[in-house]
Each structure stands twice: as structure tokens, then as C-alpha cells.
């Protein structure tokens, strides 16, 4: 990452994938461009909402560590 702010990175559109995990009976969301940034939920909406929160924390961590 460069000298850009968290606000800048949060404003970008990161594609996400939403899949159903039949074994665990949850929806699973991940951001392919953000390694290991993923979440799950019992409904698509809850999975996406959790993923958005996780994405923010992932980006904060990346900025802090200089990734």
C-alpha cells in the first residue's frame, strides 16, 4: 500500500464472492484481492455485512503493517 488513507481504500470497490457451504450450512464471502479476508453468515445479507466489517479491519491492518 502507498501513502493513501484508510478512507481511500474503503472507497474502492473490491469484488467479492458469495458461496454456500453445504457442510457448515452458512454463506461464505471472500475478497479475492485481499488475501484471507473472509467472513460467513447464516444468510447472504449477514455474510456480506460481516465481510464489510472484516474488510475494514483487514485494510486497517494492512495500512498499519505497510502491506
N, C-alpha and C positions, 0 to 999 in steps of 0.2 A: 504494500500500500504506500501511497505517497503522503504528501502534506495535506491531503484533503481531510475534511472533518467527518465526524460520525453522521451528521445531518446530510452531508453529500451522499455518503454510501447508502444511507437509509432511503434516499430519494430514488436510487436506481431500481430498475425492475429486474429482479433475479427470478428467472424461470424456476418453477418448482414442479415436482412430480408428486402425484397423489395416487397411491395404490392401496388396494385392500389386502390385508394379511389374513387369510382364512384360518390359519393356525391359531393366531392370537386374537382373532376377531376384532381387529382395530384397523383404522385407516392410517396410513403411513405417509408422511410428507418429507421430502428432502429437496435441497437446493443443490443441483449438480455442480454449480460454480463455487460452492462453499463447502469444502471437504468436511465431512462428519457433522454438518449442520442439518439436523433432522428432528422430527417430533412425531407423535402419534396421538390419536384420539378415537373415541367411540363413534363419532360422526365426522363426515368430511369437514364441516364447519369448525368443530372443536380441534381437529388436527391442524387445519390451516391457521386458526387463531394461535394455537400453541407454537406452531412453526414461526409465525411472525415475531413472537416474543423471543424465541430461541435465536432467530436470525439477528435480532438487535443485540443480544448478548454475545453472539459469535462475532459480530462486527466490532463491538467494543473490545473484545479480547484481542482480535486481530490488530486493531489500531494500537492497543497498549503494548503488544509484543512486537510490533513493527513488521508484521507479515505483509 
